Structure formats: structure tokens, C-alpha cells
Amino acid sequence: MEPTITEIYDEKEEQSYRDHLATVDDTGKRVWLYPKKPSGRFTNWRQLVSYLLLGILLTGPFIKIGGEPLLLFDIVDRQFVLFGQVFWPQDFHLAVIGMITSVVFIILFTVVYGRIFCGWICPQTIFMEHVFRRVEFWIEGDYMKQKKLDKQEWNSEKIWKKSTKHTIFILISAVIMHTFVAYIVGVEDLWTMISKGPAEEPFAFIAIVVFTGLFYGVFSKMREQVCTTICPYGRLQGVLLDRQSIVVAYDHVRGEERGKFRKGEDREEKGLGDCIDCHQCVYVCPTGIDIRNGTQLECVNCTACIDACDSIMDRIGKPRGLVRYASEENIADGKAWRFTGRMKGYTAVLVVLVGVLATLLTLRSDVETTILRTPGMMYQERPDGTITNLYQLKMVNKTTEDLPIELKLEESEGSLEMVGDNLLLQKQGLGEGAFFIVMDPDNLEKMSTDIEIGVYSSGELIETVNTRFLGPAK
């Protein structure tokens, strides 16, 4: 039997979501979303996680470990602090390996759990859904009231609500921006900038104003567009996800065919599934998609649709889980989740990278020493017949204590003479110096001799550095 024109049209409408974003109409204009306020167990858990992470973010600059901040990314002075440990540009290789490890972890996490990071941990989602959106619900009401307010003419109610909301948005954006600045320059320097005012710190003032405006623009205007069109991580979902990945999914086997709910009706007898086509899962979606159409790149796994569907299932006496965390393989084929070869491969790479990073962190020295022969100078011969080489010394103290430094020549017949006094290396400071190495030419077997210099502090060997000593050819 040939399908009717109506059936063909309905099928095209059903598949049209693949051809355009839910937030863009046929003319290319922005469709403003008014998501319904979600509620339920997953929403409550996400709120707890969000408030915990927000608490850590806002208090992080004030937390000190051993006199150092919890986190500091001082790009200007090239000094970085992670959990009280100071890192310098000389530790850049650790940052590279750490970044690669993080990328592999995110890939593995996504392959297994889909875009769950976006729904539970991503700062964009946390600020949007649990800060700015909460303010909006509080001032303007739920989605229907927001629609009504936007459509009505400008009157005292609309002016009051809109101005109050955007004023609070700007204040929150300013707090966020000042918090991020504290992570870059430190709380003390930030307070100094604020105390001096814009006249004495014009650059800092302009930067904070500009970035506050950017934060405000993102959360008041851009909103879900950041997740659906800008975020590169969201664009990677198409290549990272597979049929075994656990995502927020609609159980089409159980839900189809859809049909409106009628009390006392035998849905199974009429060939209807558990989905009553109430669209509650669509109304609460912050990116405007219909989860029943399957996994989509716009889905941020925020679980709002799970809570909305579960509440409907409770009301009609059906079991929860029509929309739930599941894999496509689990829903379509009824197979339990399994750890695939792809997941095992990423896990093996991650374990190796974590092992390498842990080893390098363990072997990381408290002092970084660079010793170079003075450029352009050959050896010099003294009146007593001994040979000398002049060396330049540069040191970095990564600890939080002042270190008295003494250099000694290891396992070689000769002596080391400092130019000036021994170094006192300031905490988290840089030190420079020069010294001679003096050797008897009779003890030199060739023109270039490998030597080892020991770096001592309070009599304890903290590092050894290898260099070369030049003498006359034999």
C-alpha cells in the first residue's frame, strides 16, 4: 500500500531535525529557547555537584598549602602553582605530558560515558543552569511566564524585572571575572589593583571590564549556542561516541509507537508504547532538542529530560527509565554494557601516561641548575701551570625555603673556585653566579673531559650536573 501524502510529510518532519539546529529557524534567525524549570533526583544531584564545584572555585584563591595558593597561573612571571607545588618554565615538559594525559582521559571518559562531562562538570553548564538560569526563574518565573513577559509591551513590571535580572547578571559576571583574575595574579595582587583604582591600574581595569562584559554576553545572550555551535568538545562527539557509549537515551523499543494517554486504555492491545507524546522532555531541554530523535550532538547529557519523563511515568503508572542513561546497543539489542577493545586501548595508553607523569613528578628536583662554559672563551693557563675553565651558573629554587648553595667537583682531580661568595638562593627565586674549575694538565687525558659537579645545600647533595672541561690537546 502506497504511503499517503500526510504520512510522507510526517516522516519528513520527523527527520527534519537532522537538517538544522533547533535554535535556528528556516530563515536562519535565532530561536530563543525558554526551557522549563527541571526538577527531580538527577537535577538535585547535579545541583549538589554544581554547588560543590562553585564553592571550590570561589574559595580556591584563598586556600593556602604551605604558604602557597591552591592554584595559581601567573603567566606574567611564568610561575604556576598546583596544590601548593610551585612549577616553573623548566617544568614545561610536565605540563605537556599532563595535557596529553588529560586529553586521553577525556577521550576515554567520553567513549565510555558520552557527554556526561558537559552536563555535570562543565563550567558553562554549571554557571548557565545553576546560577544565571536560577536567577531568571526567581525573577521572571518559569518558561511560560518568561515567554509572556518577553511578548508584552514595555511597562513598569517588565522594566523592573528585566533591569533587576540583568543587573544581577552583570554583578555575577564581575564576581566570576575577579575570581579568575585571582587565579592569575593572586588574591593579594588583585586586592592591590582594586585598592589603587582605575586611575593607577588602567590596563587591569579595562581588562576586567572587557572580560566581565564577555561573561555577561555569554550567559545572557549566547547561552546554549556555546554548547551547540562553538564548543570544540561538542563537535568531537560524532567521532568519539559509538553504540557502546553510555548516553542519555530514549528507549524507542519500549516507547514506540507513541500515542496520547487515555485513562483505562490498554495501550499494548492498540500497539502503543509507553511514550504518551507529552513533550515534557522537549520543554525542559536547555538546547531545544527532542531526545526521542536519538543521540544528537546538541545534547549535553544534562538529565533534565530523564527527570521530566520519570515524573510522567510515575503519574501514569509506568516504570521509570523510558529516558535513561544507556547505550544504543543496550536499548536496540538488549545487550549489557561491556568494556570494548577500543576502551581497553585508551585505558592502556592512559595508564602509561599516568605512570610516566607520576615518575617525572617523583623525580622532579627542588632545584633546577644550569651550568654552561662561558661562551667564546677557551681554557686559560695559570702561572703555576694549572688549567682553568670559567663557567656560568643559573639556578631556580622551586621550594618555599631559602637555600644556601655550595658547589663541589665530584670524582675528578681538581678544584672549584667560586667568583664571589657561595649563593644563597631565595625561596622561589632565581640565582646566578660564576666559578672556575682548576685542573692539572697532567691529569687530563684528552682535550675534552667529562666532569660532574655536585650541588649541595646544608651539606646535603640535592643535584648533580654534567659538563665538560677543555684543556690542551695531547
C-alpha positions in Angstrom: 0.0 0.0 0.0 1.4 3.4 -1.0 2.0 5.9 1.8 -0.3 8.9 1.8 0.9 12.4 1.3 0.3 13.1 5.0 2.4 10.1 6.1 5.2 11.2 3.8 5.0 14.8 5.2 5.0 13.4 8.8 8.1 11.3 8.1 9.9 14.3 6.6 9.0 16.4 9.7 10.2 13.6 11.9 13.6 13.6 10.2 13.9 17.3 9.7 15.9 17.7 13.0 18.9 16.3 11.1 18.9 19.2 8.7 19.1 22.2 11.1 19.7 23.3 14.6 16.7 23.5 16.9 17.7 27.1 17.8 17.7 28.3 14.2 14.6 28.8 12.1 14.2 28.3 8.3 15.3 31.9 7.7 18.5 31.5 9.7 17.3 33.6 12.6 17.9 32.7 16.3 15.1 30.8 18.0 15.1 31.9 21.6 14.7 29.0 24.0 12.6 29.0 27.1 13.4 25.7 28.9 11.0 24.6 31.6 12.4 24.6 35.1 13.5 20.9 35.7 13.1 19.0 38.9 13.8 15.5 40.1 16.5 13.3 41.5 19.1 13.9 38.8 18.5 17.7 39.0 19.1 17.6 42.7 22.3 15.6 42.4 23.6 17.9 39.7 22.8 20.9 41.9 24.8 19.4 44.7 27.8 18.7 42.4 27.5 22.3 40.9 27.4 24.0 44.3 30.4 21.9 45.5 32.4 22.9 42.4 31.3 26.5 42.7 32.4 26.5 46.3 35.8 25.2 45.3 36.1 27.8 42.5 35.3 30.8 44.7 37.4 29.7 47.7 40.3 28.3 45.7 42.3 31.6 45.6 42.1 32.0 49.4 43.2 28.4 50.3 46.9 28.1 51.1 49.0 25.0 51.2 52.4 25.5 52.8 52.1 29.2 52.3 51.3 28.8 48.6 47.8 29.2 47.0 45.9 26.1 46.0 46.1 27.1 42.3 47.9 30.0 40.6 48.6 30.5 36.9 50.9 33.6 36.9 51.6 33.9 33.2 53.4 37.2 33.5 56.0 36.0 36.0 55.9 32.5 34.5 55.1 30.9 37.8 52.5 28.2 38.3 51.2 26.6 41.5 49.2 23.4 41.6 48.0 22.2 45.0 50.8 24.2 46.7 53.6 22.9 44.5 55.4 25.6 42.5 56.2 24.9 38.9 58.5 26.9 36.6 59.1 27.1 32.8 61.8 24.5 33.4 59.0 22.1 34.2 57.2 22.7 30.9 57.7 19.0 29.8 55.5 18.0 32.8 52.8 20.4 31.6 52.9 18.8 28.1 52.6 15.3 29.4 49.9 16.4 31.8 48.0 18.0 29.0 48.3 14.9 26.8 47.2 12.7 29.8 44.1 15.0 30.3 43.1 14.8 26.6 43.4 11.0 26.6 41.4 10.8 29.9 38.6 13.0 28.4 38.6 10.8 25.2 38.3 7.6 27.3 35.7 9.2 29.5 33.6 10.3 26.5 33.9 6.9 24.7 32.5 5.3 27.9 30.1 7.9 29.3 29.4 10.2 26.3 29.0 13.9 27.0 28.4 13.5 30.7 31.2 16.0 31.4 29.1 18.7 29.8 26.0 18.1 31.9 27.7 17.7 35.3 31.1 19.4 35.4 31.5 21.9 32.5 31.7 25.5 33.8 29.4 26.7 31.0 26.6 24.4 32.1 27.2 25.0 35.8 27.1 28.8 35.5 24.2 28.8 33.0 21.9 26.2 34.6 22.6 26.6 38.3 23.4 30.3 38.6 22.1 32.5 35.8 19.1 30.4 34.9 18.2 30.1 38.6 18.2 33.9 38.9 16.0 34.1 35.8 13.5 31.6 37.2 13.5 33.5 40.5 12.8 36.9 38.9 10.8 36.2 35.8 9.1 32.8 36.7 9.0 29.6 34.7 9.1 29.3 31.0 5.5 30.3 30.2 5.8 33.4 32.3 9.1 34.3 30.6 7.5 34.0 27.2 4.6 36.2 28.3 7.0 38.8 29.7 9.1 39.0 26.6 6.0 39.4 24.3 4.3 42.0 26.4 4.9 45.8 25.9 7.4 47.6 28.0 5.7 48.6 31.2 6.8 49.1 34.8 6.7 45.3 35.5 8.8 44.4 32.5 11.3 47.2 33.1 11.7 46.3 36.7 12.2 42.6 36.1 14.5 42.9 33.1 16.7 45.6 34.7 16.9 43.7 38.0 17.8 40.4 36.2 20.5 42.0 34.0 21.9 44.0 36.9 22.4 40.7 38.9 23.8 39.1 35.8 26.4 41.8 35.5 27.3 41.6 39.2 27.7 37.8 39.0 29.8 38.2 35.8 32.1 40.6 37.7 32.5 38.2 40.6 33.4 35.4 38.2 35.9 37.6 36.4 37.6 38.8 39.6 37.8 35.2 40.7 39.6 34.2 37.5 42.0 37.1 37.9 42.8 36.0 41.4 43.9 32.6 40.0 46.2 34.5 37.6 47.8 37.2 39.8 46.9 36.0 43.3 44.5 37.4 45.8 47.0 39.9 47.3 47.8 41.5 43.9 44.2 41.6 42.9 43.3 43.4 46.1 46.2 45.8 45.5 44.8 46.5 42.0 41.3 47.2 43.4 42.7 49.4 46.1 44.6 51.5 43.6 41.6 52.0 41.4 41.3 52.6 37.6 43.5 55.7 37.6 46.6 53.8 38.8 45.8 50.4 37.2 44.1 51.4 33.9 45.1 48.2 32.0 43.9 45.9 34.7 40.6 47.9 35.0 39.9 47.8 31.2 40.8 44.1 31.0 38.4 43.2 33.9 35.6 45.3 32.4 36.0 43.8 28.9 36.1 40.2 30.2 33.2 40.9 32.6 31.2 42.0 29.5 32.2 38.8 27.7 31.0 36.7 30.6 27.8 38.6 30.7 27.3 38.3 26.9 27.8 34.5 27.0 25.3 33.8 29.8 22.7 36.4 28.9 22.8 36.2 25.1 24.9 33.3 23.7 23.7 30.7 26.2 23.2 27.3 24.6 24.9 28.5 21.4 28.2 28.0 23.1 27.5 24.3 23.6 25.8 23.6 20.2 27.9 25.6 17.8 31.1 26.9 19.5 32.5 24.3 21.9 35.0 22.1 20.0 34.5 19.2 22.5 30.8 19.1 21.5 31.8 18.8 17.8 34.0 15.8 18.6 31.1 13.7 19.8 30.5 12.3 16.3 33.8 10.6 16.2 34.1 9.7 19.9 30.8 8.1 20.5 29.8 4.6 19.4 26.9 2.1 20.0 28.5 1.1 23.3 28.8 4.6 24.8 26.5 5.4 27.7 24.5 8.5 26.9 21.1 10.0 27.8 18.9 7.9 25.5 15.3 7.3 24.7 14.2 3.7 24.8 12.5 3.6 21.4 11.9 -0.2 21.7 9.7 0.4 24.8 8.3 3.9 23.8 7.1 3.4 20.3 4.5 3.7 18.9 3.7 7.0 20.6 0.1 7.9 21.5 -1.8 10.2 23.8 -2.6 8.8 27.2 -6.2 7.8 27.9 -7.2 6.6 31.3 -8.1 2.9 31.4 -6.9 2.3 27.8 -5.0 -0.9 27.0 -2.0 0.6 25.2 -0.4 -2.8 24.4 -3.6 -4.0 22.7 -3.6 -1.0 20.5 0.1 -1.4 19.7 1.1 1.7 21.6 4.3 2.1 23.6 4.9 3.9 26.9 5.6 7.3 25.3 2.4 9.4 25.6 3.9 12.2 23.4 3.6 14.8 26.2 6.7 16.6 25.0 7.8 17.3 28.6 11.3 16.0 27.7 11.4 18.7 25.0 10.1 21.5 27.1 12.9 21.1 29.7 15.8 20.7 27.3 18.2 23.6 27.5 19.4 23.1 23.9 16.0 22.7 22.4 16.2 19.1 21.1 13.9 16.2 21.2 15.7 13.3 22.8 13.3 10.9 21.2 15.0 11.5 17.9 18.1 9.7 19.1 21.6 10.8 20.2 22.4 14.3 18.9 25.5 16.5 19.1 23.4 19.2 20.8 22.6 17.0 23.7 24.7 17.9 26.8 23.6 15.0 28.9 22.1 17.3 31.5 19.5 14.7 32.5 16.6 17.2 32.6 14.7 15.0 30.1 15.2 12.0 32.4 13.6 13.7 35.4 10.7 15.1 33.3 10.0 11.7 31.7 10.3 9.8 35.1 7.7 12.2 36.6 5.2 11.4 33.8 5.8 7.7 34.1 5.1 7.9 37.8 1.8 9.7 37.1 0.6 7.2 34.5 1.7 4.1 36.5 4.5 3.1 34.2 8.1 2.1 35.2 10.8 4.8 35.1 13.6 4.7 32.6 11.9 5.4 29.3 14.6 8.1 29.0 17.7 7.0 30.9 21.5 6.5 30.9 22.0 3.7 28.4 23.9 2.7 25.3 22.3 2.3 21.9 23.4 -1.4 21.9 21.7 -1.9 25.3 18.4 -0.4 24.0 18.3 -1.8 20.5 19.8 -5.3 21.1 19.2 -5.7 24.8 22.9 -6.3 25.5 24.5 -5.3 28.8 27.3 -2.8 28.8 30.8 -4.2 28.1 34.3 -2.9 28.1 35.2 -2.9 24.4 38.6 -3.2 22.8 38.6 0.5 22.0 38.1 1.3 25.6 40.9 -1.1 26.6 43.3 0.6 24.2 42.6 4.1 25.5 42.9 2.8 29.1 46.3 1.2 28.3 47.6 4.5 26.9 46.2 6.4 29.8 47.8 4.1 32.4 51.2 4.5 30.6 50.9 8.3 30.5 49.8 8.5 34.2 52.8 6.3 35.1 55.2 8.5 33.2 53.8 11.6 34.7 53.9 10.2 38.2 57.5 9.1 37.7 58.6 12.5 36.5 56.8 14.3 39.3 58.5 12.0 41.8 62.0 12.6 40.3 61.4 16.3 40.0 64.2 18.1 41.8 63.7 21.1 44.2 66.4 23.0 42.5 67.0 23.4 38.7 70.6 24.1 37.9 72.1 25.1 34.5 75.9 25.2 34.1 77.5 26.4 30.9 81.0 27.2 29.9 81.4 30.9 29.3 80.8 31.3 25.5 83.8 32.4 23.4 86.4 31.5 26.0 88.9 28.7 25.7 90.9 27.3 28.7 93.4 29.6 30.5 96.8 28.6 31.8 97.9 30.0 35.2 101.5 30.8 36.2 101.7 27.6 38.3 100.9 25.5 35.1 97.3 24.6 36.1 94.5 24.9 33.6 91.2 26.8 34.3 87.8 27.0 32.7 85.2 29.7 33.5 81.6 28.6 33.9 78.3 30.5 34.2 75.7 29.2 36.7 71.9 29.7 36.7 69.7 28.2 39.3 65.9 28.1 40.1 64.7 27.4 43.7 61.3 25.7 43.4 60.9 25.4 47.2 59.3 27.7 49.7 62.6 28.0 51.8 65.9 29.9 51.3 68.7 27.5 50.3 72.4 28.1 50.9 74.2 26.6 47.9 77.7 25.1 47.7 79.2 23.6 44.5 81.8 20.7 44.6 83.7 18.9 41.9 82.8 15.2 42.0 85.1 12.3 41.2 87.7 14.4 39.4 91.1 15.6 40.5 90.9 19.4 40.6 89.2 22.2 42.5 86.2 24.5 42.1 86.6 28.2 42.9 83.5 30.5 43.1 83.7 34.0 41.8 82.5 35.8 45.0 80.7 34.1 47.9 78.6 30.9 47.7 75.0 31.5 46.6 72.0 32.0 49.0 69.1 31.0 46.8 66.0 32.8 47.7 62.7 30.9 48.0 61.1 30.5 44.6 63.8 32.7 43.3 66.4 32.8 40.6 70.2 32.8 41.2 73.2 33.5 39.0 76.9 33.2 39.5 80.2 32.2 38.0 83.1 29.9 39.0 86.3 28.4 37.8 87.3 24.8 37.7 91.1 24.3 38.1 92.8 21.1 37.0 96.4 19.9 36.5 97.1 19.2 32.8 98.9 16.0 33.7 95.5 14.6 34.9 93.9 15.4 31.5 94.0 12.5 29.0 92.2 14.4 26.2 91.2 17.8 25.0 87.6 17.5 26.3 87.0 15.8 29.7 83.6 15.0 31.2 83.2 16.2 34.7 80.4 16.1 37.3 79.5 19.0 39.6 77.6 18.4 42.8 75.1 21.0 44.1 74.9 20.9 47.9 72.6 22.7 50.4 73.5 22.5 54.1 75.8 19.6 53.4 73.2 17.6 51.5 73.6 16.7 47.8 70.5 17.9 46.0 71.5 17.7 42.4 74.4 16.7 40.1 75.2 18.4 36.8 77.4 17.1 34.0 79.5 19.4 31.9 82.9 19.4 30.0 86.3 20.7 30.8 88.6 21.8 28.0 92.4 21.6 28.1 95.4 21.5 25.7 95.5 18.7 23.1 97.9 15.8 23.7 
